[in-house]
Amino acid sequence: MWGDESLALVYEGWFKTRKTRTWIIYPGSPEKEKRLLFDRSSEDVYADPGYPLRRQTPFGTSVIAQFKNHTGRKALLLSGKGATPDGNIPFLDLHDM
């Protein structure tokens, strides 16, 4: 999932182990090491962190929407179903990078 030259997300999943990982990569800085953002079981719907909101560019493409938190640092707004034992409670979560 593309953001810009400073941020992209790569998702990987292994069916056999039911593991899902989300990595942060830095396309404009290939010397920077990738960073693990989420490492979880794909079957654990209660722990699903959600997916980043996207925005449309002037060219009509869709990219990760990036925000600044109260300290000026980069953040993502995650949206999810919010699975609970009592049913889904959709959520938005500001995730500091």
N, CA, C and O atoms as a GROMACS GRO file, in nm:
protein
  388
    1MET      N    1   0.086  -0.116   0.000
    1MET     CA    2   0.000   0.000   0.000
    1MET      C    3   0.092   0.123   0.000
    1MET      O    4   0.172   0.142   0.092
    2TRP      N    5   0.079   0.204  -0.102
    2TRP     CA    6   0.167   0.318  -0.122
    2TRP      C    7   0.118   0.440  -0.046
    2TRP      O    8  -0.002   0.468  -0.042
    3GLY      N    9   0.212   0.513   0.015
    3GLY     CA   10   0.183   0.641   0.077
    3GLY      C   11   0.251   0.750  -0.003
    3GLY      O   12   0.186   0.828  -0.072
    4ASP      N   13   0.384   0.754   0.008
    4ASP     CA   14   0.467   0.845  -0.070
    4ASP      C   15   0.610   0.793  -0.063
    4ASP      O   16   0.633   0.680  -0.021
    5GLU      N   17   0.707   0.875  -0.104
    5GLU     CA   18   0.845   0.828  -0.104
    5GLU      C   19   0.899   0.799   0.036
    5GLU      O   20   1.002   0.734   0.051
    6SER      N   21   0.828   0.848   0.139
    6SER     CA   22   0.875   0.825   0.276
    6SER      C   23   0.801   0.714   0.349
    6SER      O   24   0.838   0.678   0.461
    7LEU      N   25   0.696   0.658   0.288
    7LEU     CA   26   0.617   0.556   0.357
    7LEU      C   27   0.539   0.467   0.260
    7LEU      O   28   0.468   0.516   0.172
    8ALA      N   29   0.553   0.338   0.279
    8ALA     CA   30   0.469   0.239   0.211
    8ALA      C   31   0.453   0.122   0.308
    8ALA      O   32   0.540   0.098   0.392
    9LEU      N   33   0.343   0.051   0.297
    9LEU     CA   34   0.317  -0.066   0.382
    9LEU      C   35   0.318  -0.191   0.295
    9LEU      O   36   0.263  -0.192   0.185
   10VAL      N   37   0.380  -0.295   0.347
   10VAL     CA   38   0.382  -0.424   0.279
   10VAL      C   39   0.317  -0.526   0.372
   10VAL      O   40   0.354  -0.537   0.489
   11TYR      N   41   0.220  -0.598   0.320
   11TYR     CA   42   0.149  -0.699   0.397
   11TYR      C   43   0.197  -0.837   0.354
   11TYR      O   44   0.216  -0.862   0.235
   12GLU      N   45   0.217  -0.926   0.452
   12GLU     CA   46   0.250  -1.065   0.419
   12GLU      C   47   0.167  -1.156   0.510
   12GLU      O   48   0.138  -1.122   0.624
   13GLY      N   49   0.130  -1.270   0.457
   13GLY     CA   50   0.052  -1.365   0.535
   13GLY      C   51   0.093  -1.507   0.501
   13GLY      O   52   0.125  -1.539   0.387
   14TRP      N   53   0.093  -1.591   0.602
   14TRP     CA   54   0.126  -1.732   0.587
   14TRP      C   55   0.004  -1.813   0.627
   14TRP      O   56  -0.035  -1.815   0.744
   15PHE      N   57  -0.056  -1.881   0.528
   15PHE     CA   58  -0.176  -1.960   0.555
   15PHE      C   59  -0.150  -2.069   0.658
   15PHE      O   60  -0.231  -2.090   0.749
   16LYS      N   61  -0.038  -2.138   0.645
   16LYS     CA   62  -0.009  -2.252   0.732
   16LYS      C   63  -0.004  -2.212   0.880
   16LYS      O   64  -0.055  -2.286   0.965
   17THR      N   65   0.056  -2.097   0.911
   17THR     CA   66   0.068  -2.054   1.050
   17THR      C   67  -0.039  -1.954   1.091
   17THR      O   68  -0.052  -1.921   1.209
   18ARG      N   69  -0.115  -1.906   0.994
   18ARG     CA   70  -0.219  -1.804   1.016
   18ARG      C   71  -0.160  -1.672   1.068
   18ARG      O   72  -0.227  -1.596   1.137
   19LYS      N   73  -0.034  -1.646   1.033
   19LYS     CA   74   0.032  -1.524   1.075
   19LYS      C   75   0.018  -1.417   0.966
   19LYS      O   76   0.026  -1.446   0.847
   20THR      N   77  -0.003  -1.296   1.010
   20THR     CA   78  -0.009  -1.180   0.922
   20THR      C   79   0.087  -1.075   0.977
   20THR      O   80   0.087  -1.045   1.096
   21ARG      N   81   0.169  -1.020   0.888
   21ARG     CA   82   0.261  -0.915   0.929
   21ARG      C   83   0.244  -0.794   0.837
   21ARG      O   84   0.216  -0.808   0.718
   22THR      N   85   0.260  -0.678   0.896
   22THR     CA   86   0.258  -0.553   0.821
   22THR      C   87   0.392  -0.484   0.844
   22THR      O   88   0.430  -0.458   0.958
   23TRP      N   89   0.460  -0.453   0.736
   23TRP     CA   90   0.591  -0.388   0.742
   23TRP      C   91   0.583  -0.245   0.691
   23TRP      O   92   0.508  -0.216   0.598
   24ILE      N   93   0.660  -0.157   0.752
   24ILE     CA   94   0.678  -0.021   0.702
   24ILE      C   95   0.808  -0.022   0.622
   24ILE      O   96   0.912  -0.067   0.670
   25ILE      N   97   0.800   0.028   0.500
   25ILE     CA   98   0.923   0.045   0.420
   25ILE      C   99   0.932   0.192   0.379
   25ILE      O  100   0.834   0.266   0.382
   26TYR      N  101   1.051   0.230   0.340
   26TYR     CA  102   1.081   0.369   0.305
   26TYR      C  103   1.133   0.373   0.162
   26TYR      O  104   1.254   0.368   0.141
   27PRO      N  105   1.043   0.383   0.062
   27PRO     CA  106   1.084   0.372  -0.078
   27PRO      C  107   1.190   0.474  -0.121
   27PRO      O  108   1.276   0.442  -0.203
   28GLY      N  109   1.187   0.594  -0.066
   28GLY     CA  110   1.283   0.697  -0.103
   28GLY      C  111   1.416   0.686  -0.031
   28GLY      O  112   1.510   0.758  -0.061
   29SER      N  113   1.423   0.595   0.066
   29SER     CA  114   1.546   0.576   0.145
   29SER      C  115   1.575   0.426   0.157
   29SER      O  116   1.557   0.368   0.264
   30PRO      N  117   1.620   0.364   0.048
   30PRO     CA  118   1.640   0.218   0.051
   30PRO      C  119   1.742   0.173   0.155
   30PRO      O  120   1.744   0.055   0.191
   31GLU      N  121   1.827   0.263   0.203
   31GLU     CA  122   1.924   0.225   0.306
   31GLU      C  123   1.858   0.207   0.443
   31GLU      O  124   1.915   0.142   0.531
   32LYS      N  125   1.738   0.263   0.462
   32LYS     CA  126   1.667   0.246   0.588
   32LYS      C  127   1.610   0.105   0.598
   32LYS      O  128   1.554   0.053   0.502
   33GLU      N  129   1.624   0.046   0.714
   33GLU     CA  130   1.570  -0.089   0.737
   33GLU      C  131   1.418  -0.085   0.744
   33GLU      O  132   1.360   0.010   0.798
   34LYS      N  133   1.354  -0.188   0.690
   34LYS     CA  134   1.209  -0.202   0.707
   34LYS      C  135   1.180  -0.216   0.855
   34LYS      O  136   1.266  -0.258   0.933
   35ARG      N  137   1.057  -0.181   0.896
   35ARG     CA  138   1.018  -0.189   1.036
   35ARG      C  139   0.886  -0.264   1.048
   35ARG      O  140   0.792  -0.240   0.972
   36LEU      N  141   0.880  -0.357   1.143
   36LEU     CA  142   0.758  -0.435   1.166
   36LEU      C  143   0.656  -0.348   1.237
   36LEU      O  144   0.682  -0.296   1.346
   37LEU      N  145   0.539  -0.332   1.177
   37LEU     CA  146   0.433  -0.251   1.236
   37LEU      C  147   0.336  -0.339   1.314
   37LEU      O  148   0.304  -0.309   1.429
   38PHE      N  149   0.288  -0.448   1.252
   38PHE     CA  150   0.195  -0.539   1.318
   38PHE      C  151   0.238  -0.683   1.291
   38PHE      O  152   0.280  -0.716   1.180
   39ASP      N  153   0.227  -0.769   1.391
   39ASP     CA  154   0.256  -0.912   1.380
   39ASP      C  155   0.148  -0.981   1.460
   39ASP      O  156   0.147  -0.973   1.583
   40ARG      N  157   0.056  -1.049   1.392
   40ARG     CA  158  -0.060  -1.103   1.461
   40ARG      C  159  -0.113  -1.227   1.392
   40ARG      O  160  -0.070  -1.262   1.282
   41SER      N  161  -0.207  -1.293   1.457
   41SER     CA  162  -0.276  -1.407   1.398
   41SER      C  163  -0.391  -1.354   1.312
   41SER      O  164  -0.469  -1.270   1.357
   42SER      N  165  -0.402  -1.404   1.191
   42SER     CA  166  -0.512  -1.362   1.103
   42SER      C  167  -0.647  -1.409   1.154
   42SER      O  168  -0.751  -1.358   1.113
   43GLU      N  169  -0.647  -1.507   1.244
   43GLU     CA  170  -0.773  -1.559   1.299
   43GLU      C  171  -0.820  -1.482   1.422
   43GLU      O  172  -0.932  -1.504   1.470
   44ASP      N  173  -0.737  -1.394   1.475
   44ASP     CA  174  -0.772  -1.317   1.595
   44ASP      C  175  -0.839  -1.186   1.553
   44ASP      O  176  -0.774  -1.082   1.546
   45VAL      N  177  -0.968  -1.193   1.526
   45VAL     CA  178  -1.041  -1.074   1.480
   45VAL      C  179  -1.049  -0.966   1.587
   45VAL      O  180  -1.064  -0.848   1.555
   46TYR      N  181  -1.039  -1.004   1.714
   46TYR     CA  182  -1.045  -0.905   1.822
   46TYR      C  183  -0.921  -0.816   1.824
   46TYR      O  184  -0.927  -0.704   1.874
   47ALA      N  185  -0.809  -0.864   1.771
   47ALA     CA  186  -0.684  -0.788   1.773
   47ALA      C  187  -0.655  -0.720   1.639
   47ALA      O  188  -0.546  -0.668   1.619
   48ASP      N  189  -0.751  -0.720   1.548
   48ASP     CA  190  -0.729  -0.659   1.417
   48ASP      C  191  -0.710  -0.508   1.434
   48ASP      O  192  -0.801  -0.440   1.482
   49PRO      N  193  -0.593  -0.454   1.394
   49PRO     CA  194  -0.568  -0.311   1.413
   49PRO      C  195  -0.640  -0.222   1.311
   49PRO      O  196  -0.644  -0.100   1.328
   50GLY      N  197  -0.697  -0.281   1.206
   50GLY     CA  198  -0.764  -0.202   1.103
   50GLY      C  199  -0.670  -0.173   0.987
   50GLY      O  200  -0.556  -0.220   0.983
   51TYR      N  201  -0.720  -0.093   0.893
   51TYR     CA  202  -0.644  -0.057   0.773
   51TYR      C  203  -0.636   0.094   0.763
   51TYR      O  204  -0.729   0.165   0.802
   52PRO      N  205  -0.524   0.144   0.709
   52PRO     CA  206  -0.509   0.289   0.697
   52PRO      C  207  -0.613   0.350   0.603
   52PRO      O  208  -0.646   0.293   0.499
   53LEU      N  209  -0.664   0.466   0.642
   53LEU     CA  210  -0.751   0.540   0.551
   53LEU      C  211  -0.666   0.586   0.434
   53LEU      O  212  -0.545   0.607   0.446
   54ARG      N  213  -0.732   0.602   0.321
   54ARG     CA  214  -0.662   0.645   0.200
   54ARG      C  215  -0.721   0.776   0.153
   54ARG      O  216  -0.832   0.813   0.191
   55ARG      N  217  -0.646   0.846   0.071
   55ARG     CA  218  -0.694   0.970   0.011
   55ARG      C  219  -0.668   0.964  -0.139
   55ARG      O  220  -0.580   0.892  -0.186
   56GLN      N  221  -0.746   1.040  -0.212
   56GLN     CA  222  -0.729   1.043  -0.357
   56GLN      C  223  -0.633   1.156  -0.394
   56GLN      O  224  -0.644   1.267  -0.341
   57THR      N  225  -0.540   1.127  -0.483
   57THR     CA  226  -0.446   1.228  -0.531
   57THR      C  227  -0.509   1.308  -0.645
   57THR      O  228  -0.613   1.268  -0.697
   58PRO      N  229  -0.448   1.418  -0.683
   58PRO     CA  230  -0.500   1.495  -0.799
   58PRO      C  231  -0.499   1.413  -0.929
   58PRO      O  232  -0.569   1.448  -1.024
   59PHE      N  233  -0.421   1.305  -0.933
   59PHE     CA  234  -0.414   1.220  -1.052
   59PHE      C  235  -0.518   1.108  -1.050
   59PHE      O  236  -0.523   1.029  -1.144
   60GLY      N  237  -0.600   1.102  -0.945
   60GLY     CA  238  -0.704   1.001  -0.937
   60GLY      C  239  -0.661   0.870  -0.874
   60GLY      O  240  -0.740   0.775  -0.868
   61THR      N  241  -0.537   0.862  -0.826
   61THR     CA  242  -0.491   0.741  -0.760
   61THR      C  243  -0.520   0.750  -0.610
   61THR      O  244  -0.551   0.858  -0.559
   62SER      N  245  -0.508   0.639  -0.541
   62SER     CA  246  -0.536   0.633  -0.398
   62SER      C  247  -0.407   0.602  -0.323
   62SER      O  248  -0.335   0.509  -0.358
   63VAL      N  249  -0.378   0.680  -0.219
   63VAL     CA  250  -0.257   0.660  -0.138
   63VAL      C  251  -0.295   0.664   0.010
   63VAL      O  252  -0.404   0.708   0.047
   64ILE      N  253  -0.204   0.617   0.094
   64ILE     CA  254  -0.226   0.620   0.239
   64ILE      C  255  -0.237   0.765   0.284
   64ILE      O  256  -0.152   0.848   0.251
   65ALA      N  257  -0.342   0.796   0.358
   65ALA     CA  258  -0.358   0.930   0.415
   65ALA      C  259  -0.268   0.940   0.539
   65ALA      O  260  -0.276   0.857   0.629
   66GLN      N  261  -0.184   1.043   0.541
   66GLN     CA  262  -0.094   1.063   0.654
   66GLN      C  263  -0.134   1.191   0.727
   66GLN      O  264  -0.173   1.290   0.666
   67PHE      N  265  -0.122   1.187   0.858
   67PHE     CA  266  -0.160   1.298   0.944
   67PHE      C  267  -0.044   1.332   1.036
   67PHE      O  268   0.055   1.259   1.042
   68LYS      N  269  -0.058   1.440   1.108
   68LYS     CA  270   0.038   1.472   1.214
   68LYS      C  271  -0.037   1.467   1.346
   68LYS      O  272  -0.150   1.515   1.357
   69ASN      N  273   0.027   1.407   1.446
   69ASN     CA  274  -0.036   1.400   1.578
   69ASN      C  275  -0.014   1.533   1.650
   69ASN      O  276   0.036   1.629   1.591
   70HIS      N  277  -0.050   1.539   1.776
   70HIS     CA  278  -0.041   1.664   1.852
   70HIS      C  279   0.102   1.712   1.872
   70HIS      O  280   0.123   1.829   1.904
   71THR      N  281   0.201   1.625   1.855
   71THR     CA  282   0.341   1.665   1.869
   71THR      C  283   0.406   1.694   1.733
   71THR      O  284   0.524   1.728   1.727
   72GLY      N  285   0.329   1.680   1.625
   72GLY     CA  286   0.382   1.707   1.492
   72GLY      C  287   0.444   1.586   1.424
   72GLY      O  288   0.495   1.596   1.312
   73ARG      N  289   0.439   1.470   1.490
   73ARG     CA  290   0.495   1.347   1.430
   73ARG      C  291   0.393   1.283   1.337
   73ARG      O  292   0.273   1.306   1.350
   74LYS      N  293   0.443   1.203   1.242
   74LYS     CA  294   0.358   1.135   1.144
   74LYS      C  295   0.269   1.031   1.212
   74LYS      O  296   0.312   0.961   1.303
   75ALA      N  297   0.144   1.024   1.166
   75ALA     CA  298   0.048   0.928   1.219
   75ALA      C  299  -0.042   0.879   1.106
   75ALA      O  300  -0.058   0.946   1.004
   76LEU      N  301  -0.100   0.761   1.125
   76LEU     CA  302  -0.198   0.705   1.032
   76LEU      C  303  -0.331   0.695   1.103
   76LEU      O  304  -0.336   0.674   1.224
   77LEU      N  305  -0.438   0.710   1.030
   77LEU     CA  306  -0.571   0.690   1.084
   77LEU      C  307  -0.617   0.553   1.037
   77LEU      O  308  -0.636   0.530   0.918
   78LEU      N  309  -0.634   0.460   1.133
   78LEU     CA  310  -0.675   0.324   1.102
   78LEU      C  311  -0.825   0.308   1.124
   78LEU      O  312  -0.881   0.362   1.219
   79SER      N  313  -0.888   0.234   1.036
   79SER     CA  314  -1.031   0.207   1.044
   79SER      C  315  -1.052   0.056   1.045
   79SER      O  316  -0.986  -0.017   0.970
   80GLY      N  317  -1.143   0.009   1.129
   80GLY     CA  318  -1.168  -0.133   1.135
   80GLY      C  319  -1.308  -0.166   1.179
   80GLY      O  320  -1.386  -0.079   1.218
   81LYS      N  321  -1.340  -0.296   1.172
   81LYS     CA  322  -1.472  -0.345   1.211
   81LYS      C  323  -1.493  -0.344   1.362
   81LYS      O  324  -1.606  -0.328   1.409
   82GLY      N  325  -1.384  -0.361   1.437
   82GLY     CA  326  -1.396  -0.358   1.582
   82GLY      C  327  -1.472  -0.477   1.638
   82GLY      O  328  -1.567  -0.460   1.714
   83ALA      N  329  -1.431  -0.597   1.602
   83ALA     CA  330  -1.500  -0.718   1.649
   83ALA      C  331  -1.492  -0.728   1.802
   83ALA      O  332  -1.384  -0.713   1.860
   84THR      N  333  -1.604  -0.755   1.864
   84THR     CA  334  -1.612  -0.779   2.008
   84THR      C  335  -1.704  -0.898   2.032
   84THR      O  336  -1.776  -0.938   1.940
   85PRO      N  337  -1.704  -0.955   2.151
   85PRO     CA  338  -1.796  -1.066   2.179
   85PRO      C  339  -1.943  -1.024   2.164
   85PRO      O  340  -2.030  -1.109   2.144
   86ASP      N  341  -1.970  -0.894   2.174
   86ASP     CA  342  -2.109  -0.845   2.163
   86ASP      C  343  -2.144  -0.796   2.023
   86ASP      O  344  -2.251  -0.739   2.002
   87GLY      N  345  -2.056  -0.817   1.927
   87GLY     CA  346  -2.078  -0.771   1.790
   87GLY      C  347  -1.974  -0.669   1.749
   87GLY      O  348  -1.886  -0.633   1.828
   88ASN      N  349  -1.984  -0.623   1.626
   88ASN     CA  350  -1.886  -0.527   1.574
   88ASN      C  351  -1.914  -0.386   1.625
   88ASN      O  352  -2.029  -0.342   1.630
   89ILE      N  353  -1.807  -0.318   1.661
   89ILE     CA  354  -1.812  -0.177   1.699
   89ILE      C  355  -1.705  -0.108   1.615
   89ILE      O  356  -1.589  -0.100   1.656
   90PRO      N  357  -1.743  -0.056   1.497
   90PRO     CA  358  -1.645   0.006   1.408
   90PRO      C  359  -1.566   0.115   1.480
   90PRO      O  360  -1.616   0.182   1.569
   91PHE      N  361  -1.439   0.131   1.438
   91PHE     CA  362  -1.353   0.226   1.507
   91PHE      C  363  -1.263   0.302   1.411
   91PHE      O  364  -1.239   0.259   1.298
   92LEU      N  365  -1.214   0.416   1.458
   92LEU     CA  366  -1.106   0.492   1.397
   92LEU      C  367  -1.000   0.506   1.506
   92LEU      O  368  -1.031   0.535   1.621
   93ASP      N  369  -0.874   0.485   1.468
   93ASP     CA  370  -0.765   0.491   1.565
   93ASP      C  371  -0.649   0.568   1.504
   93ASP      O  372  -0.603   0.534   1.395
   94LEU      N  373  -0.601   0.670   1.573
   94LEU     CA  374  -0.484   0.744   1.529
   94LEU      C  375  -0.361   0.667   1.576
   94LEU      O  376  -0.339   0.653   1.696
   95HIS      N  377  -0.282   0.617   1.481
   95HIS     CA  378  -0.166   0.534   1.515
   95HIS      C  379  -0.040   0.614   1.488
   95HIS      O  380  -0.007   0.643   1.373
   96ASP      N  381   0.032   0.649   1.595
   96ASP     CA  382   0.156   0.723   1.581
   96ASP      C  383   0.263   0.636   1.516
   96ASP      O  384   0.276   0.518   1.548
   97MET      N  385   0.337   0.695   1.425
   97MET     CA  386   0.442   0.622   1.356
   97MET      C  387   0.573   0.641   1.429
   97MET      O  388   0.675   0.587   1.387
   0.00000   0.00000   0.00000
